[in-house]
């Protein structure tokens, strides 16, 4: 197995343990709204958001670089 695959499997196992251990309900204020949900749901959606951003941002930067724009402004 590749080391990257093993790392992903370990992270998934740690996430599963984290989700099981955080089953209590939590109340969060988001601007003007209150959201009450089990903690594992909030942790899971935070994980998904972080994963999606980590997956998409490098691809968007590659696309920008292919169009000839640089990531940093030219002096």
C-alpha positions in Angstrom: 0.0 0.0 0.0 1.1 3.5 -0.7 2.0 5.7 2.2 -0.6 8.3 1.1 -3.4 5.6 1.2 -2.3 4.5 4.7 -2.4 8.1 5.9 -5.9 8.6 4.5 -7.1 5.4 6.2 -5.6 6.4 9.5 -7.2 9.9 9.3 -10.6 8.3 8.5 -10.2 5.9 11.5 -9.4 8.9 13.8 -12.3 10.8 12.4 -14.6 7.8 13.1 -13.4 7.7 16.7 -13.9 11.4 17.1 -17.4 11.2 15.7 -18.4 8.3 18.1 -17.0 10.1 21.1 -18.8 13.4 20.5 -22.4 12.3 20.4 -23.7 15.0 22.8 -25.9 17.9 21.5 -24.3 21.3 21.1 -25.8 24.7 20.5 -23.9 27.1 18.1 -24.7 30.7 17.2 -24.1 31.5 13.5 -24.7 35.2 13.0 -28.4 35.6 13.9 -29.3 31.9 14.0 -28.9 29.3 16.6 -28.1 25.8 15.5 -28.5 22.9 17.8 -27.1 19.6 16.6 -25.2 16.6 17.8 -21.5 17.4 18.1 -20.5 14.7 15.7 -22.6 16.2 13.0 -20.9 19.6 13.5 -17.4 18.0 13.5 -18.3 15.9 10.4 -19.4 18.9 8.4 -16.4 20.9 9.5 -14.2 18.0 8.3 -16.0 18.0 5.0 -15.6 21.7 4.5 -11.9 21.5 5.3 -11.4 18.6 2.9 -13.3 20.3 0.1 -11.3 23.5 0.5 -8.0 21.5 0.7 -9.0 19.7 -2.5 -10.3 22.6 -4.5 -7.9 25.5 -3.7 -4.8 23.8 -5.3 -6.8 23.0 -8.4 -8.0 26.6 -8.7 -4.4 27.9 -8.3 -3.2 25.5 -11.1 -6.0 26.8 -13.3 -5.0 30.4 -12.6 -1.4 29.6 -13.4 -2.3 27.9 -16.7 -4.1 31.0 -17.8 -0.9 33.0 -17.4 -1.7 34.8 -14.2 0.7 34.4 -11.4 -0.3 33.7 -7.8 1.7 36.6 -6.5 1.6 40.2 -8.0 4.5 41.3 -10.1 6.5 44.3 -8.9 
